[in-house]
Amino acid sequence: MLAAQRQHLILQELMAAGTVRVATLAARLDVSEMTVRRDIDALDAGGLLLRVHGGAARTDSFSALEPGFAVKSTRDIDAKAAIAAMALELIKPGMTVFLSGGTTTFELARLLPRNLGITVATNSIMVAHSLASAEPDAIRTLILGGERTPSEALVGPLAAQAAKAIAADLCFMGVHGVDLVAGITSPNMLEAEVNAAMITASGRLVVLADSTKYGVVGLAGIAPLSAVDTLITDRGISPDAAAALRGAVRHLHITSPATQAGHHPATAPEGTP
């Protein structure tokens, strides 16, 4: 298990209980207590928890810092799972798809069937690690190189150049923000550049964004909403926001109660022509 995955679980425990003990975490994660202490030290240094004798306690700083993958993956878990389940319906046998960095694309990677003969190109360390658990050759995985970010994505000229060399049917993209004027955005300029290269190399762009992303504007623009073929979000989106998005993207899909409960939709998603 990667350090980011362990730290994600530690933060989940803190979100639920307020405090955690080293011995309990070590048993649950099946690692040594020394490993857990190192993870707690790392999270404490980032201001994400308070290290105390024998364990850790929750602080009020979960939303105060620009989050990395571990803390982002503890937020809006049900919505992200529902969005990923709906996105899965768009994948057909033999496709080549991009999966960008992000916690929702990671959820999609975990759901990918192993019998469709698909190829996945990704700049996400976490997505690549998830797909590595598949049987050999079940999913062909192409990993873009580059510099690692706090969100466990690989960015920079190397990743952008590699993305341009791949012809993909779909690009599934997680984003920091969705805004009618600013479009889809990222807090990282290098990551925005790589994401833009993925879009250029893809036949269709599918944005996976839970409702909390609406109206958020990151530092760097990735693409205008007119470049988005399909936007998948959750039922937390307001009616006014949904109406505005329907006029800005080609297809707006909103998760149904069935997908919110963790089941695949029996009919076409909302907004499908």
ChimeraX commands (.cxc) that place a marker at each C-alpha (Angstrom):
marker #1 position 0.00,0.00,0.00 radius 0.5
marker #1 position 1.33,3.43,-0.97 radius 0.5
marker #1 position 1.96,6.07,1.68 radius 0.5
marker #1 position -0.76,8.28,0.15 radius 0.5
marker #1 position -3.30,5.45,0.52 radius 0.5
marker #1 position -2.35,4.84,4.16 radius 0.5
marker #1 position -2.56,8.54,4.92 radius 0.5
marker #1 position -5.95,8.71,3.21 radius 0.5
marker #1 position -7.23,5.98,5.55 radius 0.5
marker #1 position -5.75,7.72,8.59 radius 0.5
marker #1 position -7.54,10.94,7.64 radius 0.5
marker #1 position -10.78,9.04,7.12 radius 0.5
marker #1 position -10.50,7.64,10.63 radius 0.5
marker #1 position -9.93,11.14,11.99 radius 0.5
marker #1 position -12.91,12.51,10.08 radius 0.5
marker #1 position -15.11,9.85,11.67 radius 0.5
marker #1 position -13.70,9.53,15.20 radius 0.5
marker #1 position -11.72,12.69,15.93 radius 0.5
marker #1 position -8.76,10.74,17.31 radius 0.5
marker #1 position -6.78,7.66,16.28 radius 0.5
marker #1 position -4.26,5.44,18.04 radius 0.5
marker #1 position -1.03,4.22,16.45 radius 0.5
marker #1 position -1.54,0.62,17.55 radius 0.5
marker #1 position -5.08,0.49,16.13 radius 0.5
marker #1 position -3.99,1.95,12.79 radius 0.5
marker #1 position -1.03,-0.42,12.53 radius 0.5
marker #1 position -3.33,-3.42,12.98 radius 0.5
marker #1 position -5.90,-2.14,10.50 radius 0.5
marker #1 position -3.34,-1.22,7.83 radius 0.5
marker #1 position -1.21,-4.33,8.48 radius 0.5
marker #1 position 2.00,-2.29,8.83 radius 0.5
marker #1 position 4.40,-1.57,11.64 radius 0.5
marker #1 position 3.73,1.09,14.25 radius 0.5
marker #1 position 6.87,2.87,13.05 radius 0.5
marker #1 position 5.33,3.18,9.57 radius 0.5
marker #1 position 2.14,4.64,11.04 radius 0.5
marker #1 position 4.17,7.13,13.11 radius 0.5
marker #1 position 5.99,8.26,9.96 radius 0.5
marker #1 position 2.65,8.81,8.21 radius 0.5
marker #1 position 1.33,10.74,11.20 radius 0.5
marker #1 position 4.52,12.84,11.25 radius 0.5
marker #1 position 4.05,13.65,7.55 radius 0.5
marker #1 position 0.41,14.62,8.03 radius 0.5
marker #1 position 1.28,16.65,11.12 radius 0.5
marker #1 position 3.98,18.52,9.18 radius 0.5
marker #1 position 1.37,19.40,6.56 radius 0.5
marker #1 position -1.03,20.69,9.20 radius 0.5
marker #1 position -3.61,18.01,8.43 radius 0.5
marker #1 position -3.70,16.50,11.93 radius 0.5
marker #1 position -2.27,17.04,15.40 radius 0.5
marker #1 position 0.22,14.45,16.60 radius 0.5
marker #1 position -0.42,13.44,20.21 radius 0.5
marker #1 position 1.02,10.83,22.55 radius 0.5
marker #1 position 0.14,7.39,21.16 radius 0.5
marker #1 position -1.71,8.66,18.12 radius 0.5
marker #1 position -3.21,11.70,16.44 radius 0.5
marker #1 position -6.13,14.09,16.81 radius 0.5
marker #1 position -8.15,15.99,14.28 radius 0.5
marker #1 position -7.50,19.69,13.76 radius 0.5
marker #1 position -9.68,22.34,12.14 radius 0.5
marker #1 position -7.29,22.76,9.22 radius 0.5
marker #1 position -8.69,20.21,6.76 radius 0.5
marker #1 position -9.96,23.00,4.52 radius 0.5
marker #1 position -7.27,25.56,5.32 radius 0.5
marker #1 position -4.57,24.25,2.98 radius 0.5
marker #1 position -4.32,23.30,-0.67 radius 0.5
marker #1 position -5.03,19.58,-0.23 radius 0.5
marker #1 position -3.05,16.67,-1.59 radius 0.5
marker #1 position -4.53,13.40,-2.80 radius 0.5
marker #1 position -4.89,11.86,0.66 radius 0.5
marker #1 position -7.08,14.60,2.10 radius 0.5
marker #1 position -9.05,15.25,-1.12 radius 0.5
marker #1 position -10.02,11.60,-1.28 radius 0.5
marker #1 position -11.83,11.92,2.09 radius 0.5
marker #1 position -14.22,14.54,0.70 radius 0.5
marker #1 position -17.57,13.91,-1.03 radius 0.5
marker #1 position -16.87,10.18,-1.21 radius 0.5
marker #1 position -20.41,9.10,-2.13 radius 0.5
marker #1 position -20.74,11.71,-4.87 radius 0.5
marker #1 position -17.42,10.72,-6.43 radius 0.5
marker #1 position -18.35,7.02,-6.39 radius 0.5
marker #1 position -21.69,7.77,-8.08 radius 0.5
marker #1 position -20.01,9.93,-10.73 radius 0.5
marker #1 position -17.44,7.21,-11.44 radius 0.5
marker #1 position -20.18,4.58,-11.77 radius 0.5
marker #1 position -21.99,6.71,-14.34 radius 0.5
marker #1 position -18.77,7.45,-16.25 radius 0.5
marker #1 position -18.18,3.72,-16.55 radius 0.5
marker #1 position -21.22,3.49,-18.85 radius 0.5
marker #1 position -19.36,5.48,-21.53 radius 0.5
marker #1 position -16.52,2.98,-21.91 radius 0.5
marker #1 position -16.77,0.45,-24.75 radius 0.5
marker #1 position -14.59,-2.58,-25.59 radius 0.5
marker #1 position -11.25,-1.81,-27.20 radius 0.5
marker #1 position -11.26,1.89,-26.38 radius 0.5
marker #1 position -8.18,3.94,-25.55 radius 0.5
marker #1 position -8.89,6.42,-22.77 radius 0.5
marker #1 position -7.04,9.06,-20.80 radius 0.5
marker #1 position -7.55,9.21,-17.04 radius 0.5
marker #1 position -6.18,12.43,-15.59 radius 0.5
marker #1 position -5.03,12.90,-12.01 radius 0.5
marker #1 position -7.71,13.26,-9.36 radius 0.5
marker #1 position -9.68,11.37,-6.75 radius 0.5
marker #1 position -12.78,10.88,-8.93 radius 0.5
marker #1 position -10.77,9.48,-11.82 radius 0.5
marker #1 position -9.12,7.18,-9.27 radius 0.5
marker #1 position -12.58,5.92,-8.32 radius 0.5
marker #1 position -13.27,5.25,-12.00 radius 0.5
marker #1 position -9.99,3.34,-12.35 radius 0.5
marker #1 position -11.00,1.07,-9.49 radius 0.5
marker #1 position -14.28,0.23,-11.29 radius 0.5
marker #1 position -12.83,-0.47,-14.73 radius 0.5
marker #1 position -13.76,-3.95,-15.96 radius 0.5
marker #1 position -10.85,-6.22,-16.79 radius 0.5
marker #1 position -12.46,-7.90,-19.80 radius 0.5
marker #1 position -12.95,-5.08,-22.31 radius 0.5
marker #1 position -9.46,-4.98,-23.81 radius 0.5
marker #1 position -9.10,-1.26,-23.15 radius 0.5
marker #1 position -5.95,0.86,-23.00 radius 0.5
marker #1 position -5.59,3.49,-20.26 radius 0.5
marker #1 position -3.10,6.35,-20.53 radius 0.5
marker #1 position -2.66,8.29,-17.30 radius 0.5
marker #1 position -0.50,10.85,-15.54 radius 0.5
marker #1 position -1.86,9.73,-12.16 radius 0.5
marker #1 position 0.37,7.67,-9.88 radius 0.5
marker #1 position -2.67,6.49,-7.95 radius 0.5
marker #1 position -4.57,5.43,-11.08 radius 0.5
marker #1 position -1.54,3.53,-12.35 radius 0.5
marker #1 position -1.14,1.80,-8.99 radius 0.5
marker #1 position -4.82,0.80,-9.00 radius 0.5
marker #1 position -4.56,-0.70,-12.47 radius 0.5
marker #1 position -1.39,-2.56,-11.54 radius 0.5
marker #1 position -3.51,-4.92,-9.44 radius 0.5
marker #1 position -5.23,-6.23,-12.57 radius 0.5
marker #1 position -4.26,-9.48,-14.23 radius 0.5
marker #1 position -1.37,-9.08,-16.70 radius 0.5
marker #1 position -2.60,-7.58,-19.99 radius 0.5
marker #1 position -6.17,-7.19,-18.66 radius 0.5
marker #1 position -5.85,-3.43,-19.02 radius 0.5
marker #1 position -2.99,-2.02,-21.06 radius 0.5
marker #1 position -1.62,0.87,-19.02 radius 0.5
marker #1 position 0.50,3.73,-20.38 radius 0.5
marker #1 position 2.05,6.00,-17.73 radius 0.5
marker #1 position 3.05,9.53,-18.70 radius 0.5
marker #1 position 6.31,10.72,-17.13 radius 0.5
marker #1 position 7.02,13.99,-15.40 radius 0.5
marker #1 position 7.28,15.75,-12.06 radius 0.5
marker #1 position 5.08,14.60,-9.15 radius 0.5
marker #1 position 2.53,16.99,-7.62 radius 0.5
marker #1 position 0.81,16.92,-4.19 radius 0.5
marker #1 position -2.24,15.40,-5.95 radius 0.5
marker #1 position -0.07,12.45,-7.08 radius 0.5
marker #1 position -0.13,13.57,-10.73 radius 0.5
marker #1 position 2.84,13.69,-13.11 radius 0.5
marker #1 position 3.21,17.04,-14.87 radius 0.5
marker #1 position 5.59,19.10,-16.97 radius 0.5
marker #1 position 6.91,19.02,-20.56 radius 0.5
marker #1 position 7.67,15.29,-20.49 radius 0.5
marker #1 position 4.08,14.39,-19.57 radius 0.5
marker #1 position 2.61,16.88,-22.04 radius 0.5
marker #1 position 4.74,15.57,-24.90 radius 0.5
marker #1 position 3.82,11.98,-24.12 radius 0.5
marker #1 position 0.12,12.85,-24.06 radius 0.5
marker #1 position 0.34,14.43,-27.51 radius 0.5
marker #1 position 1.69,11.16,-28.96 radius 0.5
marker #1 position -1.42,9.17,-27.93 radius 0.5
marker #1 position -4.70,9.03,-29.84 radius 0.5
marker #1 position -7.51,8.43,-27.34 radius 0.5
marker #1 position -11.23,7.90,-27.81 radius 0.5
marker #1 position -12.16,9.54,-24.50 radius 0.5
marker #1 position -10.48,11.71,-21.91 radius 0.5
marker #1 position -11.88,11.42,-18.39 radius 0.5
marker #1 position -10.73,14.46,-16.47 radius 0.5
marker #1 position -10.95,15.46,-12.84 radius 0.5
marker #1 position -10.77,19.22,-12.29 radius 0.5
marker #1 position -10.34,21.72,-9.48 radius 0.5
marker #1 position -13.13,23.98,-10.64 radius 0.5
marker #1 position -15.94,24.40,-13.16 radius 0.5
marker #1 position -17.01,27.94,-13.97 radius 0.5
marker #1 position -19.18,29.38,-16.74 radius 0.5
marker #1 position -16.63,32.07,-17.58 radius 0.5
marker #1 position -13.28,30.52,-16.57 radius 0.5
marker #1 position -14.18,27.02,-17.83 radius 0.5
marker #1 position -12.40,24.06,-16.23 radius 0.5
marker #1 position -9.36,24.97,-14.16 radius 0.5
marker #1 position -6.49,23.61,-12.08 radius 0.5
marker #1 position -4.47,25.11,-9.19 radius 0.5
marker #1 position -1.29,23.89,-10.90 radius 0.5
marker #1 position -0.15,25.54,-14.15 radius 0.5
marker #1 position 1.95,22.54,-15.23 radius 0.5
marker #1 position -0.93,20.16,-14.59 radius 0.5
marker #1 position -3.24,22.39,-16.62 radius 0.5
marker #1 position -0.79,22.16,-19.53 radius 0.5
marker #1 position -0.76,18.36,-19.40 radius 0.5
marker #1 position -4.55,18.21,-19.14 radius 0.5
marker #1 position -4.88,20.47,-22.17 radius 0.5
marker #1 position -2.58,18.14,-24.12 radius 0.5
marker #1 position -4.78,15.17,-23.18 radius 0.5
marker #1 position -7.85,17.01,-24.45 radius 0.5
marker #1 position -6.18,17.79,-27.78 radius 0.5
marker #1 position -5.25,14.12,-28.21 radius 0.5
marker #1 position -8.77,12.84,-27.44 radius 0.5
marker #1 position -11.92,12.47,-29.47 radius 0.5
marker #1 position -14.19,13.51,-26.57 radius 0.5
marker #1 position -13.68,15.19,-23.21 radius 0.5
marker #1 position -15.63,13.87,-20.22 radius 0.5
marker #1 position -15.28,16.00,-17.08 radius 0.5
marker #1 position -15.94,14.31,-13.72 radius 0.5
marker #1 position -16.76,17.04,-11.18 radius 0.5
marker #1 position -18.86,16.80,-8.04 radius 0.5
marker #1 position -21.23,19.66,-7.31 radius 0.5
marker #1 position -18.81,21.43,-4.94 radius 0.5
marker #1 position -16.58,22.23,-7.94 radius 0.5
marker #1 position -19.18,24.49,-9.57 radius 0.5
marker #1 position -18.23,28.16,-9.39 radius 0.5
marker #1 position -14.66,27.39,-8.27 radius 0.5
marker #1 position -11.83,28.95,-10.30 radius 0.5
marker #1 position -8.28,27.63,-10.06 radius 0.5
marker #1 position -5.06,29.42,-10.92 radius 0.5
marker #1 position -4.68,27.98,-14.43 radius 0.5
marker #1 position -7.25,27.48,-17.16 radius 0.5
marker #1 position -7.45,24.10,-18.87 radius 0.5
marker #1 position -10.23,24.61,-21.44 radius 0.5
marker #1 position -13.49,26.52,-21.93 radius 0.5
marker #1 position -16.74,24.70,-21.22 radius 0.5
marker #1 position -17.41,24.62,-24.97 radius 0.5
marker #1 position -14.63,22.01,-25.21 radius 0.5
marker #1 position -16.49,19.68,-22.83 radius 0.5
marker #1 position -18.50,16.97,-24.55 radius 0.5
marker #1 position -19.90,15.49,-21.32 radius 0.5
marker #1 position -19.95,16.79,-17.75 radius 0.5
marker #1 position -20.91,14.31,-15.05 radius 0.5
marker #1 position -21.84,15.72,-11.65 radius 0.5
marker #1 position -23.97,14.72,-8.65 radius 0.5
marker #1 position -27.45,15.62,-7.51 radius 0.5
marker #1 position -26.10,18.26,-5.17 radius 0.5
marker #1 position -25.93,20.66,-8.12 radius 0.5
marker #1 position -28.54,23.41,-7.86 radius 0.5
marker #1 position -31.30,23.69,-10.50 radius 0.5
marker #1 position -29.97,27.08,-11.61 radius 0.5
marker #1 position -26.43,25.75,-11.97 radius 0.5
marker #1 position -27.66,22.70,-13.87 radius 0.5
marker #1 position -29.63,24.91,-16.26 radius 0.5
marker #1 position -26.59,27.09,-16.88 radius 0.5
marker #1 position -24.34,24.08,-17.48 radius 0.5
marker #1 position -26.80,22.53,-19.94 radius 0.5
marker #1 position -26.38,25.61,-22.07 radius 0.5
marker #1 position -22.57,25.48,-21.84 radius 0.5
marker #1 position -21.63,21.83,-22.45 radius 0.5
marker #1 position -22.91,19.34,-25.00 radius 0.5
marker #1 position -24.19,16.77,-22.47 radius 0.5
marker #1 position -24.83,17.17,-18.76 radius 0.5
marker #1 position -25.24,13.92,-16.82 radius 0.5
marker #1 position -26.46,14.07,-13.22 radius 0.5
marker #1 position -26.21,10.99,-11.04 radius 0.5
marker #1 position -29.47,9.24,-10.30 radius 0.5
marker #1 position -30.57,7.82,-6.93 radius 0.5
marker #1 position -29.47,4.40,-8.22 radius 0.5
marker #1 position -25.91,5.51,-8.90 radius 0.5
marker #1 position -25.83,7.48,-5.65 radius 0.5
marker #1 position -26.52,4.19,-3.92 radius 0.5
marker #1 position -23.61,2.60,-5.74 radius 0.5
marker #1 position -25.48,0.84,-8.57 radius 0.5
marker #1 position -25.12,1.32,-12.30 radius 0.5
marker #1 position -27.99,3.18,-13.94 radius 0.5
marker #1 position -30.52,0.99,-15.71 radius 0.5
marker #1 position -31.32,3.71,-18.22 radius 0.5
marker #1 position -29.39,6.43,-19.99 radius 0.5
marker #1 position -28.08,9.19,-17.68 radius 0.5
marker #1 position -29.93,12.48,-17.45 radius 0.5
marker #1 position -29.03,14.76,-20.31 radius 0.5
marker #1 position -28.33,11.95,-22.80 radius 0.5
marker #1 position -30.05,12.67,-26.11 radius 0.5
marker link #1:1,2 radius 0.2
marker link #1:2,3 radius 0.2
marker link #1:3,4 radius 0.2
marker link #1:4,5 radius 0.2
marker link #1:5,6 radius 0.2
marker link #1:6,7 radius 0.2
marker link #1:7,8 radius 0.2
marker link #1:8,9 radius 0.2
marker link #1:9,10 radius 0.2
marker link #1:10,11 radius 0.2
marker link #1:11,12 radius 0.2
marker link #1:12,13 radius 0.2
marker link #1:13,14 radius 0.2
marker link #1:14,15 radius 0.2
marker link #1:15,16 radius 0.2
marker link #1:16,17 radius 0.2
marker link #1:17,18 radius 0.2
marker link #1:18,19 radius 0.2
marker link #1:19,20 radius 0.2
marker link #1:20,21 radius 0.2
marker link #1:21,22 radius 0.2
marker link #1:22,23 radius 0.2
marker link #1:23,24 radius 0.2
marker link #1:24,25 radius 0.2
marker link #1:25,26 radius 0.2
marker link #1:26,27 radius 0.2
marker link #1:27,28 radius 0.2
marker link #1:28,29 radius 0.2
marker link #1:29,30 radius 0.2
marker link #1:30,31 radius 0.2
marker link #1:31,32 radius 0.2
marker link #1:32,33 radius 0.2
marker link #1:33,34 radius 0.2
marker link #1:34,35 radius 0.2
marker link #1:35,36 radius 0.2
marker link #1:36,37 radius 0.2
marker link #1:37,38 radius 0.2
marker link #1:38,39 radius 0.2
marker link #1:39,40 radius 0.2
marker link #1:40,41 radius 0.2
marker link #1:41,42 radius 0.2
marker link #1:42,43 radius 0.2
marker link #1:43,44 radius 0.2
marker link #1:44,45 radius 0.2
marker link #1:45,46 radius 0.2
marker link #1:46,47 radius 0.2
marker link #1:47,48 radius 0.2
marker link #1:48,49 radius 0.2
marker link #1:49,50 radius 0.2
marker link #1:50,51 radius 0.2
marker link #1:51,52 radius 0.2
marker link #1:52,53 radius 0.2
marker link #1:53,54 radius 0.2
marker link #1:54,55 radius 0.2
marker link #1:55,56 radius 0.2
marker link #1:56,57 radius 0.2
marker link #1:57,58 radius 0.2
marker link #1:58,59 radius 0.2
marker link #1:59,60 radius 0.2
marker link #1:60,61 radius 0.2
marker link #1:61,62 radius 0.2
marker link #1:62,63 radius 0.2
marker link #1:63,64 radius 0.2
marker link #1:64,65 radius 0.2
marker link #1:65,66 radius 0.2
marker link #1:66,67 radius 0.2
marker link #1:67,68 radius 0.2
marker link #1:68,69 radius 0.2
marker link #1:69,70 radius 0.2
marker link #1:70,71 radius 0.2
marker link #1:71,72 radius 0.2
marker link #1:72,73 radius 0.2
marker link #1:73,74 radius 0.2
marker link #1:74,75 radius 0.2
marker link #1:75,76 radius 0.2
marker link #1:76,77 radius 0.2
marker link #1:77,78 radius 0.2
marker link #1:78,79 radius 0.2
marker link #1:79,80 radius 0.2
marker link #1:80,81 radius 0.2
marker link #1:81,82 radius 0.2
marker link #1:82,83 radius 0.2
marker link #1:83,84 radius 0.2
marker link #1:84,85 radius 0.2
marker link #1:85,86 radius 0.2
marker link #1:86,87 radius 0.2
marker link #1:87,88 radius 0.2
marker link #1:88,89 radius 0.2
marker link #1:89,90 radius 0.2
marker link #1:90,91 radius 0.2
marker link #1:91,92 radius 0.2
marker link #1:92,93 radius 0.2
marker link #1:93,94 radius 0.2
marker link #1:94,95 radius 0.2
marker link #1:95,96 radius 0.2
marker link #1:96,97 radius 0.2
marker link #1:97,98 radius 0.2
marker link #1:98,99 radius 0.2
marker link #1:99,100 radius 0.2
marker link #1:100,101 radius 0.2
marker link #1:101,102 radius 0.2
marker link #1:102,103 radius 0.2
marker link #1:103,104 radius 0.2
marker link #1:104,105 radius 0.2
marker link #1:105,106 radius 0.2
marker link #1:106,107 radius 0.2
marker link #1:107,108 radius 0.2
marker link #1:108,109 radius 0.2
marker link #1:109,110 radius 0.2
marker link #1:110,111 radius 0.2
marker link #1:111,112 radius 0.2
marker link #1:112,113 radius 0.2
marker link #1:113,114 radius 0.2
marker link #1:114,115 radius 0.2
marker link #1:115,116 radius 0.2
marker link #1:116,117 radius 0.2
marker link #1:117,118 radius 0.2
marker link #1:118,119 radius 0.2
marker link #1:119,120 radius 0.2
marker link #1:120,121 radius 0.2
marker link #1:121,122 radius 0.2
marker link #1:122,123 radius 0.2
marker link #1:123,124 radius 0.2
marker link #1:124,125 radius 0.2
marker link #1:125,126 radius 0.2
marker link #1:126,127 radius 0.2
marker link #1:127,128 radius 0.2
marker link #1:128,129 radius 0.2
marker link #1:129,130 radius 0.2
marker link #1:130,131 radius 0.2
marker link #1:131,132 radius 0.2
marker link #1:132,133 radius 0.2
marker link #1:133,134 radius 0.2
marker link #1:134,135 radius 0.2
marker link #1:135,136 radius 0.2
marker link #1:136,137 radius 0.2
marker link #1:137,138 radius 0.2
marker link #1:138,139 radius 0.2
marker link #1:139,140 radius 0.2
marker link #1:140,141 radius 0.2
marker link #1:141,142 radius 0.2
marker link #1:142,143 radius 0.2
marker link #1:143,144 radius 0.2
marker link #1:144,145 radius 0.2
marker link #1:145,146 radius 0.2
marker link #1:146,147 radius 0.2
marker link #1:147,148 radius 0.2
marker link #1:148,149 radius 0.2
marker link #1:149,150 radius 0.2
marker link #1:150,151 radius 0.2
marker link #1:151,152 radius 0.2
marker link #1:152,153 radius 0.2
marker link #1:153,154 radius 0.2
marker link #1:154,155 radius 0.2
marker link #1:155,156 radius 0.2
marker link #1:156,157 radius 0.2
marker link #1:157,158 radius 0.2
marker link #1:158,159 radius 0.2
marker link #1:159,160 radius 0.2
marker link #1:160,161 radius 0.2
marker link #1:161,162 radius 0.2
marker link #1:162,163 radius 0.2
marker link #1:163,164 radius 0.2
marker link #1:164,165 radius 0.2
marker link #1:165,166 radius 0.2
marker link #1:166,167 radius 0.2
marker link #1:167,168 radius 0.2
marker link #1:168,169 radius 0.2
marker link #1:169,170 radius 0.2
marker link #1:170,171 radius 0.2
marker link #1:171,172 radius 0.2
marker link #1:172,173 radius 0.2
marker link #1:173,174 radius 0.2
marker link #1:174,175 radius 0.2
marker link #1:175,176 radius 0.2
marker link #1:176,177 radius 0.2
marker link #1:177,178 radius 0.2
marker link #1:178,179 radius 0.2
marker link #1:179,180 radius 0.2
marker link #1:180,181 radius 0.2
marker link #1:181,182 radius 0.2
marker link #1:182,183 radius 0.2
marker link #1:183,184 radius 0.2
marker link #1:184,185 radius 0.2
marker link #1:185,186 radius 0.2
marker link #1:186,187 radius 0.2
marker link #1:187,188 radius 0.2
marker link #1:188,189 radius 0.2
marker link #1:189,190 radius 0.2
marker link #1:190,191 radius 0.2
marker link #1:191,192 radius 0.2
marker link #1:192,193 radius 0.2
marker link #1:193,194 radius 0.2
marker link #1:194,195 radius 0.2
marker link #1:195,196 radius 0.2
marker link #1:196,197 radius 0.2
marker link #1:197,198 radius 0.2
marker link #1:198,199 radius 0.2
marker link #1:199,200 radius 0.2
marker link #1:200,201 radius 0.2
marker link #1:201,202 radius 0.2
marker link #1:202,203 radius 0.2
marker link #1:203,204 radius 0.2
marker link #1:204,205 radius 0.2
marker link #1:205,206 radius 0.2
marker link #1:206,207 radius 0.2
marker link #1:207,208 radius 0.2
marker link #1:208,209 radius 0.2
marker link #1:209,210 radius 0.2
marker link #1:210,211 radius 0.2
marker link #1:211,212 radius 0.2
marker link #1:212,213 radius 0.2
marker link #1:213,214 radius 0.2
marker link #1:214,215 radius 0.2
marker link #1:215,216 radius 0.2
marker link #1:216,217 radius 0.2
marker link #1:217,218 radius 0.2
marker link #1:218,219 radius 0.2
marker link #1:219,220 radius 0.2
marker link #1:220,221 radius 0.2
marker link #1:221,222 radius 0.2
marker link #1:222,223 radius 0.2
marker link #1:223,224 radius 0.2
marker link #1:224,225 radius 0.2
marker link #1:225,226 radius 0.2
marker link #1:226,227 radius 0.2
marker link #1:227,228 radius 0.2
marker link #1:228,229 radius 0.2
marker link #1:229,230 radius 0.2
marker link #1:230,231 radius 0.2
marker link #1:231,232 radius 0.2
marker link #1:232,233 radius 0.2
marker link #1:233,234 radius 0.2
marker link #1:234,235 radius 0.2
marker link #1:235,236 radius 0.2
marker link #1:236,237 radius 0.2
marker link #1:237,238 radius 0.2
marker link #1:238,239 radius 0.2
marker link #1:239,240 radius 0.2
marker link #1:240,241 radius 0.2
marker link #1:241,242 radius 0.2
marker link #1:242,243 radius 0.2
marker link #1:243,244 radius 0.2
marker link #1:244,245 radius 0.2
marker link #1:245,246 radius 0.2
marker link #1:246,247 radius 0.2
marker link #1:247,248 radius 0.2
marker link #1:248,249 radius 0.2
marker link #1:249,250 radius 0.2
marker link #1:250,251 radius 0.2
marker link #1:251,252 radius 0.2
marker link #1:252,253 radius 0.2
marker link #1:253,254 radius 0.2
marker link #1:254,255 radius 0.2
marker link #1:255,256 radius 0.2
marker link #1:256,257 radius 0.2
marker link #1:257,258 radius 0.2
marker link #1:258,259 radius 0.2
marker link #1:259,260 radius 0.2
marker link #1:260,261 radius 0.2
marker link #1:261,262 radius 0.2
marker link #1:262,263 radius 0.2
marker link #1:263,264 radius 0.2
marker link #1:264,265 radius 0.2
marker link #1:265,266 radius 0.2
marker link #1:266,267 radius 0.2
marker link #1:267,268 radius 0.2
marker link #1:268,269 radius 0.2
marker link #1:269,270 radius 0.2
marker link #1:270,271 radius 0.2
marker link #1:271,272 radius 0.2
marker link #1:272,273 radius 0.2
view
